[in-house]
Amino acid sequence: MLRTSVRLASLSLALALTNTAALAQVDPTAEVARVLASPAFKAAASFLDKEHGRIVDEGIKLTEIPAPPFKEEVRAREFEKMIRASGLTDVKIDDEGNVLALRRGTRGDGKVVVVSAHLDTVFPPGTDVKVKRQGNKLYAPGVGDDTLSLAVLLGFVRAMEAANIKTRDDILFVATVGEEGPGDLRGVRHLFTKGPYKDKIKSFFSIESGSVAIITNGGVGSKRYRVTFNGPGGHSFSAFGLVNPMFAMGQAATEFSRIQVPASPKTTFSIGLVGGGTSVNSIPLDAWMEVDMRSEAPVELKRIEDRMLKIMQDAGEGENFARSTKEGRIKVEAKLIGDRPAGSTDPKTELAQITKAAIEAGGYQVTYGWSSTDSNLPMSLGIPALTIGRMAPDKSGRSHSLDEWVDVEKEPMVKAMTTSLSIVLTVTGMQ
């Protein structure tokens, strides 16, 4: 009996290992083809085609609700109401302002696949966000980046509900706050570190404004500082000879501009804003600049950050040496105002392979890219994450400008949305 039990145990282990290996060798192309051929998916695709006009109208409605950095609340409440009306009941706004809407799978393992778009835009309060339509083109600040994606998420939910689609995995639809510059990924950071689904997210999609043919699998890291040079100030004539914060800042900017960076991994730096001073005939009390540094590699980002900080301090000390400090010295304060982690998702992962197969099945040529999106955060944590588009190639442009636009021509838009939906449903194990 003992020998028989051992043999049975060995056989069970062998079968388990065989099944595990088989699961690990799932053919992404075949899985995508299975989803595309299913009657339920075809019904969902037909529904998206029928709903195209409504999706566009909802995109316009949401665009015309201002959502400047840190002021996304009104848009969030409207999106919460709209996604409830689309068929989901487990919906809430979390402590940071993200809208969370759960669609349960049939064999949930306690983990979720996140499908997200961001609520905020880069534009300050008071910006005219009225949508202007010229033929198939919609023009408005934020219409492409990323407001239309919110309407596409609503379309996905309704299409899945109408086609009675079941998925293996739970899907968490999320509208995040704070994706753009000053927001510093605060919404997705909260989602992964403090929110109710912390430690329960196994993969992540960010739906963005670009081409569905582009897979953003690299997250460009960035560090941003506001560097202030403070001094005693004085009259430009009678106090001439005292230390001058502007001179120190000018020297710092010159030295900073001479830093050498590699072409690969791509690493960049810039001074985007400067200010300070009291009047043209005064030695200023302060001078400040805001510095942006980015890299595809964390080690290069750290190197340029350390070099910048030293340059700023050295410039202050240089000014203290060059001029009189009898009324006070130059003091340098470097305040971190932005910190986006770098990361990447290997194209060989199952998530990336399925995404590639679905895009190719849609008739597009896949390219990979790097950017700074909500996906940076999960990538930095080692969680598979990708940013994908929801438009046909060359159907959007001028992001972050007042004349931002998207082309909502029906056939190419529906094809792109359907392709994006096929990615989500294949990854989440459509039944």
VMD Tcl script that draws the C-alpha trace (Angstrom):
set ca {
  {0.00 0.00 0.00}
  {2.81 2.35 0.87}
  {4.50 1.74 -2.50}
  {1.17 2.27 -4.30}
  {0.59 5.54 -2.40}
  {4.06 6.74 -3.27}
  {3.50 5.90 -6.95}
  {0.12 7.70 -6.93}
  {1.66 10.74 -5.24}
  {4.45 10.76 -7.80}
  {1.93 10.50 -10.63}
  {-0.16 13.35 -9.19}
  {2.96 15.51 -8.89}
  {3.95 14.71 -12.46}
  {0.47 15.60 -13.73}
  {0.50 18.84 -11.75}
  {3.87 19.78 -13.17}
  {2.67 18.90 -16.68}
  {-0.45 21.04 -16.27}
  {1.63 23.92 -14.87}
  {4.01 23.69 -17.82}
  {1.06 23.62 -20.22}
  {-0.42 26.71 -18.63}
  {2.95 28.43 -18.80}
  {3.13 27.63 -22.52}
  {-0.25 29.07 -23.50}
  {-0.01 30.42 -27.03}
  {-0.95 34.14 -26.87}
  {-1.91 34.16 -30.55}
  {-4.23 31.20 -30.08}
  {-5.79 32.71 -26.96}
  {-6.46 35.99 -28.75}
  {-7.95 34.09 -31.70}
  {-10.22 32.17 -29.31}
  {-11.53 35.41 -27.80}
  {-12.02 37.11 -31.17}
  {-13.95 34.11 -32.53}
  {-16.34 33.86 -29.59}
  {-19.96 34.95 -30.14}
  {-19.84 36.97 -26.91}
  {-16.87 39.03 -28.07}
  {-18.47 39.61 -31.46}
  {-21.57 40.86 -29.66}
  {-19.44 43.22 -27.54}
  {-17.67 44.52 -30.65}
  {-21.02 45.11 -32.34}
  {-22.21 46.95 -29.24}
  {-19.15 49.27 -29.32}
  {-19.94 50.03 -32.95}
  {-23.54 50.88 -32.07}
  {-22.44 52.93 -29.03}
  {-19.77 54.97 -30.85}
  {-21.82 58.15 -30.84}
  {-22.64 57.83 -27.16}
  {-18.97 57.24 -26.28}
  {-18.01 60.39 -28.16}
  {-20.78 62.38 -26.48}
  {-19.68 61.17 -23.04}
  {-16.10 62.10 -23.87}
  {-17.27 65.62 -24.72}
  {-19.35 65.84 -21.54}
  {-16.42 64.81 -19.33}
  {-13.95 67.06 -21.17}
  {-16.13 70.07 -20.44}
  {-15.89 69.39 -16.69}
  {-12.59 71.05 -15.69}
  {-10.13 68.74 -13.92}
  {-6.97 70.73 -13.18}
  {-4.26 69.17 -11.01}
  {-5.61 68.56 -7.47}
  {-9.11 69.66 -8.54}
  {-10.54 66.51 -10.13}
  {-13.42 66.03 -7.67}
  {-16.33 67.25 -9.82}
  {-15.26 65.13 -12.79}
  {-14.69 62.14 -10.48}
  {-18.21 62.37 -9.07}
  {-19.69 62.53 -12.56}
  {-17.62 59.55 -13.73}
  {-18.68 57.59 -10.63}
  {-22.34 58.23 -11.52}
  {-21.77 57.28 -15.16}
  {-20.00 53.98 -14.44}
  {-22.76 52.99 -12.00}
  {-25.27 53.66 -14.75}
  {-23.17 51.49 -17.08}
  {-23.88 48.42 -14.98}
  {-21.39 48.17 -12.12}
  {-22.57 48.38 -8.51}
  {-19.35 47.94 -6.50}
  {-18.23 51.53 -7.10}
  {-16.60 54.05 -4.76}
  {-14.25 57.01 -4.58}
  {-11.21 56.26 -2.43}
  {-9.46 58.56 0.04}
  {-7.21 60.06 -2.66}
  {-10.05 60.75 -5.10}
  {-9.69 57.77 -7.48}
  {-12.90 56.20 -8.76}
  {-12.85 52.41 -8.25}
  {-15.36 50.09 -9.96}
  {-15.08 46.31 -9.57}
  {-16.41 43.76 -12.06}
  {-16.13 40.31 -10.55}
  {-14.77 37.30 -12.40}
  {-15.91 33.70 -12.15}
  {-12.79 32.29 -10.51}
  {-11.32 35.21 -8.63}
  {-8.10 34.47 -6.75}
  {-8.30 37.52 -4.50}
  {-6.33 39.56 -7.02}
  {-7.51 42.06 -9.63}
  {-6.45 43.22 -13.07}
  {-6.62 47.02 -13.20}
  {-7.83 48.84 -16.32}
  {-7.39 52.57 -15.81}
  {-7.49 56.04 -17.30}
  {-6.71 59.32 -15.58}
  {-9.14 62.06 -14.60}
  {-6.76 65.04 -14.44}
  {-5.42 67.32 -17.15}
  {-2.38 69.61 -17.16}
  {-4.45 72.77 -17.58}
  {-4.91 75.27 -14.74}
  {-8.23 76.49 -13.35}
  {-9.95 78.96 -15.66}
  {-8.87 77.26 -18.90}
  {-11.61 77.21 -21.53}
  {-12.41 73.50 -21.95}
  {-15.40 73.88 -24.26}
  {-15.14 71.27 -27.02}
  {-15.13 72.57 -30.58}
  {-16.07 70.09 -33.31}
  {-14.92 70.33 -36.90}
  {-16.09 67.31 -38.87}
  {-14.67 64.23 -37.13}
  {-12.19 66.23 -35.06}
  {-12.77 67.36 -31.49}
  {-10.62 70.23 -30.20}
  {-10.27 71.03 -26.50}
  {-7.62 71.06 -23.77}
  {-7.48 67.54 -22.31}
  {-9.88 65.93 -24.78}
  {-7.28 63.39 -25.84}
  {-5.06 63.23 -22.77}
  {-6.84 61.51 -21.26}
  {-10.54 62.32 -21.07}
  {-11.79 60.33 -24.05}
  {-10.24 57.23 -22.44}
  {-12.69 57.62 -19.54}
  {-15.57 57.42 -21.99}
  {-13.96 54.37 -23.63}
  {-13.84 52.61 -20.23}
  {-17.57 53.26 -19.88}
  {-18.06 51.77 -23.33}
  {-16.06 48.67 -22.35}
  {-18.20 48.11 -19.26}
  {-21.48 48.47 -21.15}
  {-20.26 46.21 -23.98}
  {-19.26 43.50 -21.51}
  {-22.57 43.76 -19.70}
  {-24.63 43.75 -22.91}
  {-22.79 40.68 -24.25}
  {-22.97 38.93 -20.85}
  {-19.21 38.40 -20.94}
  {-17.65 36.42 -18.10}
  {-13.98 36.64 -17.21}
  {-11.86 34.44 -15.01}
  {-10.29 37.40 -13.19}
  {-11.81 40.28 -11.30}
  {-11.39 43.52 -13.23}
  {-10.98 46.79 -11.36}
  {-11.80 49.79 -13.53}
  {-10.05 52.85 -12.12}
  {-10.18 56.56 -12.94}
  {-7.07 57.99 -11.30}
  {-6.22 61.45 -10.04}
  {-2.83 63.10 -10.20}
  {-1.30 61.46 -13.27}
  {-0.08 64.71 -14.80}
  {3.04 66.66 -13.78}
  {2.35 68.29 -10.42}
  {0.10 65.40 -9.40}
  {3.22 63.21 -9.29}
  {1.22 59.97 -9.74}
  {-0.53 60.52 -6.41}
  {-3.62 58.56 -7.44}
  {-1.92 55.41 -8.64}
  {0.63 55.70 -5.82}
  {-2.25 55.59 -3.33}
  {-3.84 52.68 -5.19}
  {-0.74 50.53 -4.82}
  {0.51 51.62 -1.39}
  {-2.48 52.64 0.76}
  {-5.79 51.92 -0.98}
  {-8.20 49.04 -0.38}
  {-6.65 47.00 -3.22}
  {-3.08 47.39 -1.99}
  {-1.21 44.08 -2.53}
  {-4.19 42.72 -4.52}
  {-3.23 43.92 -8.02}
  {-1.59 41.33 -10.26}
  {-1.39 43.33 -13.49}
  {-2.18 46.83 -14.66}
  {-3.25 48.62 -17.83}
  {-3.31 52.36 -18.34}
  {-5.44 53.45 -21.31}
  {-3.98 56.59 -22.85}
  {-4.53 58.92 -25.75}
  {-2.11 57.48 -28.31}
  {-2.12 54.86 -31.02}
  {-3.34 51.37 -30.19}
  {-0.30 50.07 -32.10}
  {2.12 51.41 -29.46}
  {2.85 49.37 -26.35}
  {4.43 51.56 -23.68}
  {6.37 49.01 -21.69}
  {8.97 51.40 -20.28}
  {8.36 54.02 -17.60}
  {10.70 57.00 -17.71}
  {11.69 58.00 -14.18}
  {11.92 61.66 -13.21}
  {13.06 63.87 -10.38}
  {11.95 67.50 -10.12}
  {13.32 70.11 -7.76}
  {12.60 73.70 -6.87}
  {15.98 75.19 -5.97}
  {15.94 78.49 -4.10}
  {18.94 80.79 -3.51}
  {18.34 83.14 -0.55}
  {20.45 86.18 0.36}
  {20.37 89.42 2.41}
  {19.26 91.65 -0.50}
  {19.92 95.36 -0.74}
  {19.98 98.43 -3.01}
  {21.54 97.74 -6.37}
  {23.78 100.85 -6.09}
  {24.44 101.54 -2.41}
  {24.73 97.88 -1.43}
  {26.73 96.87 -4.47}
  {29.26 94.19 -3.65}
  {26.98 92.08 -1.46}
  {26.27 88.50 -2.45}
  {23.56 88.21 -5.11}
  {21.24 85.16 -5.35}
  {20.71 85.76 -9.06}
  {24.42 85.51 -9.75}
  {24.56 82.25 -7.82}
  {21.57 80.86 -9.69}
  {23.02 81.94 -13.04}
  {26.27 80.16 -12.27}
  {24.38 77.07 -11.16}
  {22.30 77.04 -14.34}
  {25.43 77.35 -16.49}
  {27.18 74.45 -14.76}
  {24.02 72.35 -14.80}
  {23.71 72.85 -18.56}
  {27.13 71.25 -19.07}
  {26.36 67.89 -17.47}
  {27.11 65.00 -19.80}
  {24.41 62.32 -20.10}
  {24.23 59.07 -22.07}
  {22.18 58.71 -25.23}
  {21.25 55.21 -24.04}
  {19.62 54.76 -21.62}
  {18.07 58.04 -22.65}
  {18.66 60.64 -19.93}
  {17.60 64.30 -20.06}
  {17.54 67.44 -17.95}
  {16.03 70.91 -18.17}
  {15.31 74.13 -16.29}
  {11.66 74.89 -16.95}
  {10.80 77.80 -14.66}
  {12.78 80.64 -13.03}
  {11.79 83.55 -10.82}
  {12.64 85.82 -7.92}
  {13.65 89.38 -7.18}
  {11.91 92.48 -5.88}
  {12.65 95.21 -8.41}
  {15.10 96.06 -11.14}
  {17.09 98.31 -8.79}
  {17.41 95.82 -5.94}
  {19.78 93.00 -5.15}
  {17.20 90.23 -4.81}
  {16.40 88.48 -1.58}
  {15.90 85.26 -3.48}
  {16.04 83.56 -6.85}
  {14.58 80.19 -7.75}
  {14.39 77.70 -10.57}
  {12.52 74.45 -11.18}
  {14.57 71.60 -12.57}
  {13.41 68.48 -14.40}
  {15.60 65.37 -14.79}
  {14.53 62.13 -16.49}
  {16.02 58.77 -17.38}
  {15.06 55.32 -18.50}
  {17.52 53.93 -15.92}
  {17.29 54.54 -12.14}
  {21.09 54.54 -11.78}
  {21.49 57.33 -14.34}
  {18.68 59.33 -12.77}
  {20.39 59.08 -9.39}
  {23.73 60.12 -10.88}
  {22.35 63.27 -12.51}
  {20.33 64.12 -9.39}
  {23.42 63.92 -7.17}
  {25.43 66.00 -9.63}
  {22.72 68.66 -9.81}
  {22.48 68.97 -6.03}
  {26.23 69.43 -5.71}
  {26.29 72.04 -8.49}
  {23.61 74.08 -6.71}
  {25.45 74.06 -3.37}
  {28.79 74.82 -5.03}
  {27.26 77.80 -6.85}
  {26.02 79.21 -3.54}
  {29.42 78.78 -1.93}
  {31.09 80.28 -4.98}
  {29.01 83.43 -4.66}
  {29.79 83.62 -0.93}
  {33.50 83.50 -1.81}
  {33.27 86.02 -4.65}
  {31.35 88.81 -2.87}
  {30.76 90.27 0.58}
  {28.81 88.28 3.17}
  {28.82 91.02 5.83}
  {24.99 91.24 5.70}
  {24.49 87.51 5.32}
  {25.40 84.54 3.17}
  {23.74 82.82 0.22}
  {21.81 79.79 1.39}
  {20.61 77.12 -1.01}
  {17.46 75.07 -0.51}
  {16.65 72.20 -2.90}
  {13.09 70.94 -2.44}
  {11.93 67.76 -4.17}
  {8.64 68.54 -5.93}
  {8.32 65.49 -8.20}
  {9.48 61.89 -7.96}
  {8.36 59.37 -10.55}
  {10.03 55.97 -10.37}
  {11.46 54.32 -13.46}
  {10.62 50.77 -14.45}
  {9.78 48.47 -17.34}
  {7.80 45.38 -18.28}
  {9.69 42.77 -20.26}
  {8.17 42.20 -23.73}
  {8.52 38.46 -23.04}
  {6.01 38.50 -20.18}
  {2.61 36.92 -20.78}
  {0.93 40.33 -20.38}
  {3.07 41.87 -23.13}
  {2.85 38.84 -25.41}
  {-0.94 38.77 -25.27}
  {-1.08 42.52 -25.86}
  {1.20 42.21 -28.88}
  {-0.80 39.31 -30.31}
  {-4.09 41.19 -29.94}
  {-2.74 44.33 -31.59}
  {-1.34 42.31 -34.50}
  {-4.67 40.46 -34.82}
  {-6.25 43.89 -35.23}
  {-4.03 44.48 -38.26}
  {-1.58 46.92 -36.67}
  {2.23 46.87 -36.60}
  {3.40 46.87 -33.00}
  {6.05 49.22 -31.67}
  {7.34 49.51 -28.10}
  {8.03 52.77 -26.33}
  {8.96 54.64 -23.17}
  {6.95 57.37 -21.51}
  {5.89 58.66 -18.10}
  {2.42 57.38 -17.19}
  {0.51 55.76 -14.34}
  {2.20 52.49 -15.33}
  {5.51 53.78 -13.92}
  {4.42 52.99 -10.38}
  {3.50 49.30 -10.79}
  {6.50 48.78 -13.09}
  {8.79 50.09 -10.35}
  {7.21 47.56 -7.94}
  {7.80 44.66 -10.31}
  {4.09 44.29 -11.17}
  {3.44 43.65 -14.90}
  {2.05 46.87 -16.33}
  {1.55 48.40 -19.76}
  {0.16 51.62 -21.17}
  {-1.87 51.05 -24.31}
  {-3.69 53.36 -26.72}
  {-7.31 53.42 -27.80}
  {-7.07 55.35 -31.08}
  {-6.01 54.43 -34.60}
  {-2.53 55.68 -35.56}
  {-2.31 59.42 -36.30}
  {-5.79 60.13 -34.94}
  {-4.79 62.45 -32.09}
  {-2.30 65.22 -31.53}
  {-1.10 68.39 -29.80}
  {-1.42 66.91 -26.28}
  {-0.91 69.44 -23.46}
  {-1.72 72.34 -25.78}
  {-4.82 74.52 -26.03}
  {-5.51 73.11 -29.51}
  {-5.30 69.45 -28.46}
  {-7.38 67.27 -30.77}
  {-8.72 63.78 -31.44}
  {-10.24 62.37 -34.62}
  {-13.33 60.33 -33.73}
  {-14.08 58.98 -37.20}
  {-16.25 55.96 -36.48}
  {-14.63 53.02 -38.30}
  {-10.99 53.51 -37.20}
  {-12.00 54.48 -33.66}
  {-14.26 51.46 -33.18}
  {-11.58 49.15 -34.59}
  {-8.99 50.54 -32.17}
  {-11.36 50.33 -29.18}
  {-12.30 46.77 -30.09}
  {-8.63 45.83 -30.25}
  {-7.99 47.34 -26.82}
  {-10.99 45.45 -25.41}
  {-9.67 42.19 -26.87}
  {-6.41 42.75 -24.96}
  {-8.24 43.20 -21.67}
  {-10.53 40.20 -22.17}
  {-7.74 37.84 -23.24}
  {-5.55 38.83 -20.28}
  {-8.42 38.41 -17.82}
  {-9.40 35.00 -19.20}
  {-12.67 35.55 -21.03}
  {-14.77 32.37 -20.58}
}
mol new
graphics top color blue
foreach p $ca { graphics top sphere $p radius 0.5 }
foreach p [lrange $ca 0 end-1] q [lrange $ca 1 end] { graphics top cylinder $p $q radius 0.2 }
display resetview
